[in-house]
Amino acid sequence: MLSSLGLLATPFAFDSFSPSSNKARTLSSTSNHQLAKQLAVESRRGSRKLLGRYVFPFNSVYGKVSHGSLISAVLVDDSSTMTSSEEDAENIGILGVDSALEPFKDHFLYRVKKYVDQKNLFEKHEGGLEEFAKGYLKFGFNREEGGIVYREWAPAAQEAQVIGDFNGWDGSNHKMEKNQFGVWSIKIPDSGGNPAIPHNSRVKFRFKHGDGVWVDRIPAWIKYATVDSTRFGAPYDAVHWDPPPSERYEFKYPCPPKPKAPRIYEAHVGMSSSEPCINSYREFADDVLPRIWANNYTTVQLMAVMEHSYYASFGYHVTNFFAVSSRSGTPEDLKYLIDKAHSLGLQVLMDVVHSHASNNVTDGLNGFDVGQSSQDSYFHSGESGYHKLWDSRLFNYGNWEVLRFLLSNLRWWLEAFKFDGFRFDGVTSMLYHHHGINMGFTGDYNEYFSEATDVDAVVYLMLANSLIHSILPDATVIAEDVSGMPGLGRPVSEGGTGFDYRLAMAIPDKWIDYLKNKNDEEWSMKDISRSLTNRRQTEKCISYAESHDQAIVGDKTIAFLIMDKEMYSGMSCLTDASPTVERGIALHKMIHFITMALGGEGYLNFMGNEFGHPEWIDFPREGNGWSYEKCRRQWSLVDTEHLRYKFMNAFDRAMNALDDKFSFLSSTKQILSSCSEEDQVQSGV
């Protein structure tokens, strides 16, 4: 049974190649359950019904898998050491952490062997995992002695050229050559001592596919892409970004140390202005970062950094994986933001989307898929390569060049921009061939470890976490997983997937359920405490009462759910507060604090929710006439002395300061000492 979980990716390098393959997967359902966070595009997406979110304790119903022959190789540590004795093969650390995983030993042996074998192949053919993840130094446009070398993986292309402003968009004199691994390349010599392709000039990859048609595409590894803002629906232009030394941003401040328990401020740069417009990286750095620091957060989590042609996708339909979102500025501007955060002692995490890619052919990576098989494409072919609910493409994580692309992408953001880690989006979709569609995970371990598990994706995540922590030991890496897969937050050396934290996604759903469906007297203290503490003891979680999920149009924030229209009419301190407002502010404080105190080993808040921002987010889209009216944060509300928003903000600052003083988030001795249904009181030490 285990052999059907996927085949090992095999070398696809510059100097060795054995074609990798993978059986096509078939979606088991066309249900309209929705995992996505961003606003659905009305004309292209399904309903916004969310999957049920669960995190499970150990005492679940267990199933057994049939035992095949014992796999005589196991990870001893995270340095690709292998053993051959059956006795050592029995010793996978995670099985000692959770004995209920013992029936699934073969599954863990299989995934561990795959991981170790993959690392050994990197060692043999590429000089190791870390060297393999330097793909951005080879692919795309790079300076090499005497010129610019451009490389692109497009094995199905029949002919290829590089075109751009530098050659008048005529590639007849800049034809590329393909090697035996499907990599096209060309070296363009300097002209008069200057690069033949000027900095900040437009370029594209032109190639002919099997039916003889020539197409122009944005290079897959491009580091900057822009769009003509004066033309509605204009396609993006790839931009060769190689500023002279005088124009490059030089980092001045070191990365801050990893906090014992991160207090995370989730933010979207583009919508952080008080005006209905797209904010810039530099304005966010100068105007918003000081607010985050003043409220005693330790970490900033940036959404929508990777270039995405459709703004209302919230950044989750990525078109250009190595390019910063040009709406908010240049790569140098983003470096300024991160350096400014570091100067304040704030870590900066990036919301990385490796779970899928935009299906945009003109602007995105999908443009390289011209009908070839999976082994020649970034994506699975056929139905397995398409996410029906997200209307996006799905990566083939068993492909050598896909691994190079994604792992190099992580290293690029860490090294070029000094990010301090990542929040991986859509991990549930990656972990299973069914992508979580039509699955209401019950806690039965068979749901996690079966033929439904995409072991190629699990191995990719193990490689990714191993790479990240090898390059940056103080990195913070968080998984957005709604399924609660055991081992996701355990070290790779134990056979786990290697994340530092998992988002506690069931908690905001519980609060929404209570606020929407229960009267105050119906609130159960035992039910609330059970929801807040229902997590695997050995795997850390980031708790939150609300994130960007609850702030987008179609949903409501906690403050909006409680106070609704009175947030517009009853927030002045110059008049007496109504019972609705008094209750609302008090509940807002209590919900956030009890979530922080009991919900996890870290805490997250979305931009504006700390002071009860009264409006949802609505990005410009067809359904609102492409308006920016709700694409903002009204900072003036919290800055105005006579408005009550300041009280919620002050409480948020005090919560974080309390953790600074007593470190209760990172404490291993949290005890809920009393939980009274009659008094509706919880207390703890």
Secondary structure, 3 states (H helix, E strand, C coil): CHHHHCCCCCCECCCCECCCCCCCCCCCCCCCCECCCCCCCCCCCCCCCECCCCCCCCCCCCCCCCCCCCCCCCCCCCCCCCCCCHHHHCCCHHHHHCHHHHHHHHHHHHHHHHHHHHHHHHHHHHCCHHHHCCHHHCCEEEEECCEEEEEEECCCCCEEEEEEHHHCCCHHHCECEECCCCEEEEEEECECCECCCCCCEEEEEEEECCCCCEEEECCCCCCCEEECCCCCCCCEEEEECCCCHHHCCCCCCCCCCCCCCCEEEEEEHHHCCCCCCCCCHHHHHHHHHHHHHHCCCCEEEEECCEECCCHHHCCCCCCEEEEECHHHCCHHHHHHHHHHHHHCCCEEEEEECCCCEECCCCCCHHHHCCCCCHHHCCECCHHHHEECCCCEECECCCCHHHHHHHHHHHHHHHHHHCCCEEEECCHHHHHECCCCCCCCCCCCHHHCCCCCECHHHHHHHHHHHHHHHHHCCCCEEEECCCCCCCCCCCCHHHCCCCCCEEECCHHHHHHHHHHHHCCHHHCCHHHHHHHHHCCCCCCCEEECCCCHHHHECCCCCHHHHHHCCHHHHCCECCCCCCHHHHHHHHHHHHHHHHHHHHCCCEEEEECCHHHCCCCCECCCCHHHCCCCCCCCCCHHHHHCCCECHHHHHHHHHHHHHHHHHHCCCCCCCCCEEEEECCCCEEEEC
